[in-house]
Amino acid sequence: MGIIDRINKRLNKKNPEKIAKEIAKTYVEIKEKGEENPIDTAVEKVMNIMKEELSEEDRRKTLKELFESNLLPKRVVAKTAIKISESEELPDEIITSAISSSENVHPEIIGTIIEEGSMDADKRIELMQHVEDEEIIEKHVESELELLYDSSRDKTDREIIDTIENLINVLGDNSRKKFNTLIEKVISKKMAENYYSDTIKSTRIYGFSEIIPVKDMIDNNLPAKVKKEFEILEGKEGHKIGRFSELKLRMLMFNELSKQEDTMRKMLSDNENKKTLAMLENLGVLKRLNSLPEEQRATVIEKIGESLEGVSPEISEEKIESVEK
């Protein structure tokens, strides 16, 4: 008699707790009989029950019972969730909801689902929130950022930004610093892809500044990193003569920085916070201009002048030279 027949015979109602116990009992019997691949057999039977015998709520409750069971090998439980993630008939929410409502789900089970399941990134990140081990979290975050780097061409700027923000929220403040270089790499590649695109042909700065402040983009020489990614694209797919300019991207960043600092100046002026206003003047746009190669300064100053006019002090090469490096 098969597992489904046995469960249906023993249970008048489809009680998730009793179903989980019966699955565990039958798995043991399968293994003791020496049947090949007892894990796969048990998982297959669970999936049949999930698809044919239970409502969506009972599916969630049954999976929750499996997650909390001490009677089944972790691999049976994890592989059941993986099969659910691969099924077109069963929504991934069954998995995330079951884990959210469960107590003491073994981190190995969650890790296996994240690594081997077929869920979207947002669902995988949701599962990370239930992992307490910082090293395991960092391992999964690194993997997600690498996947994001590889698949960035298929995603919009906003999808890239939202995914990175969600990953950052999973990390602690100290851990986030470990991933700044990889985050910069993802954003540099996406900016390069925007420039390479025959539809977009440029990139926006403001949205990405939600992840990396514009001043950090400039200080960390992000334009040079975008140039490197653009050259990689050209090497693979052909040259786009005149499409990308490191200098023009740098100017875009200075323009965006000046706009953001102008907004701050207005706010500070309204609050009559003259001391902080002076600090921004001395350490903001001017100091970052001073970090440019000498031959680029005049061009950058000329290009960003219009955006600073009326709300910022006049910028001249003499004034730049007077700012302490």
PALO-993364 format. One record per residue (C-alpha): residue in one letter; x, y, z. Coordinates in nm, 3 decimals, decimal comma. Each point is the difference from the previous one (the first is absolute). Layout:
<sites>
+------+---------+---------+---------+
: rest :       x :       y :       z :
+------+---------+---------+---------+
:    A :       X :       Y :       Z :
...
+------+---------+---------+---------+
</sites>
This chain:
<sites>
+------+---------+---------+---------+
: rest :       x :       y :       z :
+------+---------+---------+---------+
:    M :   0,000 :   0,000 :   0,000 :
:    G :   0,143 :   0,337 :  -0,101 :
:    I :   0,061 :   0,290 :   0,233 :
:    I :  -0,293 :   0,200 :  -0,135 :
:    D :  -0,237 :  -0,295 :   0,044 :
:    R :   0,129 :  -0,060 :   0,351 :
:    I :  -0,047 :   0,363 :   0,101 :
:    N :  -0,348 :   0,019 :  -0,149 :
:    K :  -0,094 :  -0,324 :   0,173 :
:    R :   0,126 :   0,108 :   0,342 :
:    L :  -0,123 :   0,360 :  -0,006 :
:    N :  -0,364 :   0,100 :  -0,024 :
:    K :   0,113 :   0,360 :  -0,041 :
:    K :   0,315 :   0,130 :  -0,163 :
:    N :   0,168 :   0,108 :   0,322 :
:    P :   0,339 :   0,156 :  -0,083 :
:    E :   0,164 :  -0,116 :   0,323 :
:    K :  -0,114 :  -0,360 :  -0,047 :
:    I :   0,097 :   0,006 :  -0,368 :
:    A :   0,352 :   0,111 :   0,091 :
:    K :   0,033 :  -0,279 :   0,257 :
:    E :  -0,130 :  -0,258 :  -0,247 :
:    I :   0,245 :   0,117 :  -0,264 :
:    A :   0,286 :  -0,036 :   0,249 :
:    K :  -0,117 :  -0,348 :   0,102 :
:    T :  -0,034 :  -0,117 :  -0,356 :
:    Y :   0,344 :   0,140 :  -0,091 :
:    V :   0,154 :  -0,214 :   0,273 :
:    E :  -0,181 :  -0,308 :  -0,133 :
:    I :   0,117 :   0,069 :  -0,354 :
:    K :   0,359 :   0,033 :   0,118 :
:    E :  -0,016 :  -0,315 :   0,214 :
:    K :  -0,126 :  -0,200 :  -0,297 :
:    G :   0,311 :   0,101 :  -0,190 :
:    E :  -0,188 :   0,184 :  -0,272 :
:    E :   0,222 :   0,205 :  -0,228 :
:    N :  -0,004 :   0,377 :   0,041 :
:    P :  -0,230 :   0,015 :   0,305 :
:    I :   0,038 :   0,378 :   0,019 :
:    D :  -0,115 :   0,049 :  -0,359 :
:    T :  -0,288 :  -0,241 :   0,052 :
:    A :  -0,116 :   0,178 :   0,314 :
:    V :   0,025 :   0,342 :  -0,165 :
:    E :  -0,195 :  -0,120 :  -0,304 :
:    K :  -0,279 :  -0,128 :   0,222 :
:    V :  -0,010 :   0,325 :   0,197 :
:    M :  -0,027 :   0,196 :  -0,325 :
:    N :  -0,289 :  -0,217 :  -0,116 :
:    I :  -0,183 :   0,072 :   0,323 :
:    M :   0,077 :   0,371 :  -0,026 :
:    K :  -0,133 :   0,023 :  -0,353 :
:    E :  -0,302 :  -0,230 :   0,018 :
:    E :  -0,115 :  -0,036 :   0,357 :
:    L :   0,036 :   0,335 :   0,180 :
:    S :  -0,126 :   0,356 :  -0,011 :
:    E :   0,261 :   0,276 :  -0,020 :
:    E :  -0,033 :   0,075 :   0,371 :
:    D :   0,041 :  -0,367 :   0,089 :
:    R :   0,301 :  -0,017 :  -0,231 :
:    R :   0,163 :   0,280 :   0,197 :
:    K :  -0,088 :  -0,161 :   0,332 :
:    T :   0,128 :  -0,340 :  -0,114 :
:    L :   0,330 :   0,146 :  -0,117 :
:    K :   0,027 :   0,185 :   0,331 :
:    E :  -0,041 :  -0,331 :   0,182 :
:    L :   0,270 :  -0,154 :  -0,218 :
:    F :   0,235 :   0,290 :   0,076 :
:    E :  -0,052 :  -0,050 :   0,373 :
:    S :   0,015 :  -0,379 :  -0,009 :
:    N :   0,286 :  -0,181 :   0,172 :
:    L :  -0,097 :  -0,329 :  -0,164 :
:    L :   0,105 :   0,073 :  -0,358 :
:    P :   0,350 :   0,055 :  -0,142 :
:    K :   0,067 :   0,365 :  -0,078 :
:    R :   0,058 :  -0,095 :  -0,364 :
:    V :  -0,357 :  -0,130 :  -0,038 :
:    V :  -0,143 :   0,326 :   0,132 :
:    A :   0,233 :   0,223 :  -0,202 :
:    K :  -0,053 :  -0,195 :  -0,321 :
:    T :  -0,378 :   0,018 :   0,045 :
:    A :   0,025 :   0,379 :   0,015 :
:    I :   0,232 :   0,001 :  -0,302 :
:    K :  -0,252 :  -0,207 :  -0,198 :
:    I :  -0,275 :   0,243 :   0,099 :
:    S :   0,213 :   0,290 :  -0,129 :
:    E :   0,042 :  -0,185 :  -0,332 :
:    S :  -0,371 :  -0,076 :  -0,034 :
:    E :  -0,222 :   0,222 :  -0,214 :
:    E :  -0,304 :  -0,121 :   0,193 :
:    L :   0,120 :   0,101 :   0,347 :
:    P :   0,089 :   0,360 :   0,092 :
:    D :   0,328 :   0,085 :   0,172 :
:    E :  -0,198 :   0,179 :   0,271 :
:    I :  -0,072 :  -0,344 :   0,148 :
:    I :   0,370 :  -0,026 :   0,084 :
:    T :   0,060 :   0,353 :   0,130 :
:    S :  -0,322 :  -0,001 :   0,200 :
:    A :   0,072 :  -0,342 :   0,153 :
:    I :   0,349 :   0,106 :   0,107 :
:    S :  -0,123 :   0,334 :   0,137 :
:    S :  -0,254 :  -0,178 :   0,219 :
:    S :   0,235 :  -0,281 :   0,109 :
:    E :   0,222 :  -0,017 :   0,304 :
:    N :   0,358 :  -0,120 :  -0,007 :
:    V :   0,030 :  -0,084 :  -0,369 :
:    H :   0,348 :  -0,143 :  -0,039 :
:    P :   0,226 :   0,254 :  -0,180 :
:    E :   0,134 :  -0,281 :  -0,219 :
:    I :  -0,350 :  -0,052 :  -0,140 :
:    I :  -0,045 :   0,371 :  -0,073 :
:    G :   0,347 :   0,017 :  -0,156 :
:    T :  -0,068 :  -0,296 :  -0,227 :
:    I :  -0,328 :   0,152 :  -0,118 :
:    I :   0,171 :   0,332 :  -0,077 :
:    E :   0,285 :  -0,165 :  -0,188 :
:    E :  -0,189 :  -0,270 :  -0,190 :
:    G :  -0,354 :   0,133 :  -0,028 :
:    S :  -0,150 :   0,176 :  -0,302 :
:    M :  -0,144 :   0,301 :   0,179 :
:    D :   0,038 :   0,363 :  -0,103 :
:    A :   0,264 :   0,212 :   0,173 :
:    D :  -0,256 :   0,180 :   0,218 :
:    K :  -0,119 :  -0,335 :   0,141 :
:    R :   0,355 :  -0,119 :   0,064 :
:    I :   0,077 :   0,325 :   0,180 :
:    E :  -0,317 :  -0,040 :   0,203 :
:    L :   0,127 :  -0,340 :   0,115 :
:    M :   0,335 :   0,151 :   0,099 :
:    Q :  -0,181 :   0,204 :   0,263 :
:    H :  -0,062 :  -0,323 :   0,191 :
:    V :   0,371 :  -0,088 :   0,017 :
:    E :   0,182 :   0,113 :   0,314 :
:    D :   0,355 :  -0,105 :  -0,082 :
:    E :   0,179 :   0,308 :  -0,134 :
:    E :   0,252 :  -0,199 :  -0,203 :
:    I :  -0,275 :  -0,197 :  -0,174 :
:    I :  -0,188 :   0,323 :  -0,077 :
:    E :   0,314 :   0,155 :  -0,147 :
:    K :   0,056 :  -0,308 :  -0,214 :
:    H :  -0,351 :   0,025 :  -0,145 :
:    V :   0,025 :   0,377 :  -0,052 :
:    E :   0,327 :  -0,042 :  -0,189 :
:    S :  -0,162 :  -0,266 :  -0,218 :
:    E :  -0,300 :   0,225 :  -0,072 :
:    L :   0,222 :   0,293 :  -0,097 :
:    E :   0,199 :  -0,222 :  -0,235 :
:    L :  -0,324 :  -0,125 :  -0,157 :
:    L :  -0,117 :   0,359 :  -0,031 :
:    Y :   0,325 :   0,094 :  -0,173 :
:    D :  -0,040 :  -0,287 :  -0,247 :
:    S :  -0,368 :   0,077 :  -0,074 :
:    S :   0,007 :   0,381 :   0,012 :
:    R :  -0,063 :   0,032 :  -0,375 :
:    D :  -0,347 :  -0,149 :   0,048 :
:    K :  -0,096 :   0,236 :   0,283 :
:    T :  -0,102 :   0,363 :   0,022 :
:    D :   0,186 :   0,254 :   0,209 :
:    R :  -0,281 :  -0,011 :   0,256 :
:    E :   0,013 :  -0,379 :   0,027 :
:    I :   0,376 :   0,018 :   0,058 :
:    I :  -0,043 :   0,272 :   0,263 :
:    D :  -0,285 :  -0,175 :   0,182 :
:    T :   0,184 :  -0,332 :   0,012 :
:    I :   0,315 :   0,159 :   0,140 :
:    E :  -0,203 :   0,197 :   0,256 :
:    N :  -0,172 :  -0,319 :   0,114 :
:    L :   0,336 :  -0,175 :   0,034 :
:    I :   0,142 :   0,291 :   0,197 :
:    N :  -0,298 :  -0,019 :   0,236 :
:    V :   0,086 :  -0,363 :   0,074 :
:    L :   0,357 :   0,095 :   0,090 :
:    G :   0,115 :   0,181 :   0,310 :
:    D :   0,181 :   0,333 :  -0,035 :
:    N :   0,341 :  -0,159 :   0,047 :
:    S :  -0,069 :  -0,277 :  -0,252 :
:    R :  -0,117 :   0,245 :  -0,265 :
:    K :   0,349 :   0,150 :  -0,022 :
:    K :   0,136 :  -0,338 :  -0,110 :
:    F :  -0,216 :   0,012 :  -0,312 :
:    N :   0,058 :   0,360 :  -0,112 :
:    T :   0,244 :  -0,108 :  -0,271 :
:    L :  -0,237 :  -0,264 :  -0,138 :
:    I :  -0,294 :   0,243 :   0,014 :
:    E :   0,206 :   0,255 :  -0,192 :
:    K :   0,082 :  -0,268 :  -0,256 :
:    V :  -0,369 :  -0,079 :  -0,058 :
:    I :  -0,095 :   0,367 :  -0,036 :
:    S :   0,300 :   0,075 :  -0,225 :
:    K :  -0,102 :  -0,281 :  -0,231 :
:    K :  -0,361 :   0,118 :  -0,015 :
:    M :   0,109 :   0,355 :  -0,079 :
:    A :   0,226 :  -0,134 :  -0,275 :
:    E :  -0,288 :  -0,205 :  -0,142 :
:    N :  -0,217 :   0,311 :  -0,003 :
:    Y :   0,262 :   0,182 :  -0,204 :
:    Y :   0,044 :  -0,294 :  -0,235 :
:    S :  -0,375 :  -0,032 :  -0,061 :
:    D :  -0,111 :   0,146 :  -0,333 :
:    T :  -0,323 :   0,100 :   0,170 :
:    I :   0,130 :   0,167 :   0,317 :
:    K :   0,351 :   0,116 :  -0,104 :
:    S :   0,068 :   0,158 :   0,339 :
:    T :  -0,063 :  -0,061 :   0,368 :
:    R :  -0,171 :   0,171 :   0,290 :
:    I :   0,184 :   0,079 :   0,319 :
:    Y :  -0,276 :   0,089 :   0,244 :
:    G :  -0,155 :  -0,346 :   0,041 :
:    F :   0,333 :  -0,173 :   0,055 :
:    S :   0,088 :   0,265 :   0,261 :
:    E :  -0,255 :  -0,172 :   0,224 :
:    I :   0,261 :  -0,276 :   0,028 :
:    I :   0,327 :   0,190 :  -0,045 :
:    P :  -0,003 :   0,371 :   0,092 :
:    V :   0,119 :   0,214 :  -0,289 :
:    K :   0,295 :   0,130 :   0,200 :
:    D :   0,112 :  -0,363 :   0,049 :
:    M :  -0,040 :  -0,068 :  -0,371 :
:    I :   0,243 :   0,285 :  -0,064 :
:    D :   0,239 :  -0,078 :   0,285 :
:    N :   0,016 :  -0,369 :  -0,099 :
:    N :   0,052 :   0,086 :  -0,367 :
:    L :  -0,311 :  -0,183 :  -0,119 :
:    P :   0,023 :   0,149 :  -0,353 :
:    A :   0,325 :  -0,192 :  -0,056 :
:    K :  -0,171 :  -0,321 :   0,112 :
:    V :  -0,292 :   0,066 :  -0,236 :
:    K :   0,254 :   0,055 :  -0,279 :
:    K :   0,155 :  -0,339 :   0,075 :
:    E :  -0,340 :  -0,173 :  -0,017 :
:    F :  -0,083 :   0,186 :  -0,323 :
:    E :   0,323 :  -0,119 :  -0,156 :
:    I :  -0,085 :  -0,357 :   0,100 :
:    L :  -0,333 :   0,037 :  -0,181 :
:    E :   0,171 :   0,142 :  -0,307 :
:    G :   0,245 :  -0,289 :   0,000 :
:    K :  -0,285 :  -0,249 :  -0,002 :
:    E :  -0,255 :   0,174 :  -0,222 :
:    G :   0,177 :   0,262 :  -0,207 :
:    H :   0,110 :   0,360 :   0,034 :
:    K :  -0,238 :   0,295 :   0,042 :
:    I :   0,219 :   0,288 :  -0,110 :
:    G :  -0,059 :   0,317 :   0,201 :
:    R :  -0,277 :  -0,156 :   0,207 :
:    F :   0,172 :   0,013 :   0,338 :
:    S :   0,219 :   0,268 :   0,152 :
:    E :   0,148 :  -0,035 :   0,346 :
:    L :   0,028 :   0,379 :   0,022 :
:    K :  -0,366 :   0,053 :  -0,091 :
:    L :  -0,111 :  -0,252 :   0,260 :
:    R :   0,215 :   0,176 :   0,256 :
:    M :  -0,168 :   0,327 :  -0,093 :
:    L :  -0,344 :  -0,160 :   0,040 :
:    M :   0,101 :  -0,103 :   0,350 :
:    F :   0,122 :   0,349 :   0,086 :
:    N :  -0,324 :   0,145 :  -0,134 :
:    E :  -0,204 :  -0,240 :   0,213 :
:    L :   0,216 :   0,073 :   0,304 :
:    S :  -0,040 :   0,373 :  -0,047 :
:    K :  -0,378 :  -0,035 :  -0,029 :
:    Q :  -0,017 :  -0,204 :   0,319 :
:    E :   0,227 :   0,240 :   0,187 :
:    D :  -0,194 :   0,300 :  -0,132 :
:    T :  -0,314 :  -0,152 :   0,147 :
:    M :   0,185 :  -0,041 :   0,329 :
:    R :   0,123 :   0,360 :  -0,017 :
:    K :  -0,355 :   0,127 :  -0,040 :
:    M :  -0,113 :  -0,209 :   0,295 :
:    L :   0,290 :   0,122 :   0,211 :
:    S :  -0,059 :   0,357 :  -0,105 :
:    D :  -0,362 :  -0,029 :   0,107 :
:    N :   0,121 :  -0,129 :   0,334 :
:    E :   0,271 :   0,268 :   0,019 :
:    N :   0,260 :  -0,269 :   0,065 :
:    K :   0,289 :   0,200 :  -0,140 :
:    K :   0,273 :  -0,209 :   0,159 :
:    T :  -0,112 :  -0,321 :  -0,169 :
:    L :  -0,053 :   0,187 :  -0,326 :
:    A :   0,362 :   0,116 :   0,009 :
:    M :   0,116 :  -0,356 :   0,064 :
:    L :  -0,187 :  -0,124 :  -0,307 :
:    E :   0,155 :   0,272 :  -0,211 :
:    N :   0,351 :  -0,089 :   0,109 :
:    L :  -0,030 :  -0,378 :  -0,008 :
:    G :  -0,261 :  -0,065 :  -0,268 :
:    V :   0,022 :   0,067 :  -0,370 :
:    L :   0,314 :   0,211 :   0,015 :
:    K :   0,219 :  -0,257 :   0,169 :
:    R :  -0,112 :  -0,272 :  -0,236 :
:    L :   0,080 :   0,214 :  -0,301 :
:    N :   0,347 :   0,038 :   0,141 :
:    S :   0,046 :  -0,378 :  -0,022 :
:    L :  -0,033 :   0,007 :  -0,379 :
:    P :   0,301 :  -0,010 :  -0,230 :
:    E :   0,105 :   0,357 :  -0,080 :
:    E :  -0,079 :  -0,027 :  -0,371 :
:    Q :  -0,362 :  -0,096 :   0,078 :
:    R :  -0,084 :   0,273 :   0,251 :
:    A :  -0,067 :   0,287 :  -0,239 :
:    T :  -0,235 :  -0,212 :  -0,211 :
:    V :  -0,190 :  -0,128 :   0,301 :
:    I :  -0,026 :   0,346 :   0,155 :
:    E :  -0,140 :   0,142 :  -0,322 :
:    K :  -0,258 :  -0,278 :  -0,039 :
:    I :  -0,135 :   0,006 :   0,354 :
:    G :  -0,002 :   0,378 :   0,028 :
:    E :  -0,358 :   0,035 :  -0,121 :
:    S :  -0,140 :  -0,239 :   0,258 :
:    L :   0,176 :   0,193 :   0,279 :
:    E :  -0,094 :   0,348 :  -0,120 :
:    G :  -0,235 :   0,192 :   0,226 :
:    V :   0,010 :  -0,233 :   0,296 :
:    S :   0,369 :  -0,077 :   0,047 :
:    P :   0,307 :   0,222 :   0,029 :
:    E :   0,194 :   0,057 :  -0,320 :
:    I :   0,254 :  -0,268 :  -0,067 :
:    S :   0,333 :   0,090 :  -0,151 :
:    E :   0,329 :  -0,181 :  -0,037 :
:    E :   0,151 :   0,242 :   0,253 :
:    K :  -0,266 :  -0,095 :   0,252 :
:    I :   0,063 :  -0,369 :  -0,061 :
:    E :   0,372 :   0,044 :   0,053 :
:    S :  -0,072 :   0,176 :   0,331 :
:    V :  -0,190 :  -0,297 :   0,144 :
:    E :   0,207 :  -0,235 :   0,209 :
:    K :   0,042 :  -0,342 :  -0,146 :
+------+---------+---------+---------+
</sites>
